[in-house]
Amino acid sequence: MNIAVGARKGIIDDLFVGNFLGKDADIVFDYRQKVTRSFEYLQGDYYIAPEFMDKVVCHIVKNYIAHLLKTKVPLILGIWGGKGQGKSFQTELIFQAMGIEPVIMSAGELESERAGEPGKLIRERYRAASQVVQNQGKMSCLMINDIDAGLGRFGNTQVTVNNQIVVGTLMNLSDNPTRVSIGQDWRESDITHRIPVIVTGNDFSTLYAPLIRDGRMEKFYWQPTREDIVNIVHRMYEKDGISKNEVASIVDTFPSQALDFYGALKSRTYDRSILKWVSENGGYEKLGEILLKRKRVDKLPTFTPPKRTMDALLESGYSLIKEQKLITATKLSKEYLKNMD
């Protein structure tokens, strides 16, 4: 039995359906389906850029005390900038530091084969964040990652009905942040908490202009300085015994690289150790047994992490740079299509 509808009026049995608690007997079902995000995986001491922290904290606080301010407060904060610069990660670190339990969406949820579904989903998620404030006494917000990938207009990209409805939904939320319908009948007492919205993206010029106007969206361009990058990367490598001066040397060796490049350096240093671990445990033919078919009580063979050194990190960096240049220099699609005139 589908417990979401199993106790609804007119679905199975009307005998015990009353008007006191409404028509849905299982009134807490929506809250059992947890859509909020917690940050147990963020273990360790990370660096948050002060400018980034100030902007996000100010936006969240402004929206929570908007009723006290005698001015128009934009509901949406749009954080935009180059790829891989830590926009989403820095925001999540701030949520963790402030004790916020947010609802996080991605651009992949902004399209559906059903017209209107993504717009309704945004309103449901907004109300879910409001319920966190009301029922748990915690701060919350709605965050949509890579919004321009879902709503942006690139060249001859087709605009769908869902694109239009999502844009309209976000504009309506900005204009009416405390009255949010998800298809139910309006009730005068149905007032939703005002929930700040944060969106990230690379190019907001591709978005519908009335959505990003100043009254609805406050824009923040994030381009970390060399000092920000050194501090963030140093915290990343601190436990590996890499000094701040060594980190600065790595950053200067690979200038103009995004923050995710330095995370990829760390990941690349594991490659040789992983291949050695595979070889020591029977080779690639035995991987299925080791990784999937072992009993739950059996532990995986011990993996020894590599010792990270400046030489190993620089070697990984040059390897990544080589791959980047190959992608831009070798455009295989042109080779495939050159004879198809």
Buried (B, 14 or more C-beta within 10 A) or exposed (E): EEEEEEBBBEBEEEEEBEEEEEBBBBEEBBBEEEBBBEBEEEEEEBBBBEEBBEBBEEBBEBBBEBEEEEEEBBBBBBBBBBEBBBBBBBBBBBBBBBEBBBBBBBBEBBBBEEEBBBBBBBBBBBBBBBBBBEEEEBBBBBBBBBBBBBBBBEEEEEEBEBBBBBBBBBBBBBEEBBEBBEEEEEEEEEEBBBBBBBBBBBEBEBBBEEBBEEEBBBEBEBEBEEEBBBBBBBBBBBEBEBEBEBBBBBBEBBEEBBBBBBBBBBEBBBEEBEEEBBEEBEEEEEEEEBEEEEEEEEEEEEEEEBEBBBEBBBBBBEBBBEEEEEEEEEEEEEEEEEEEE
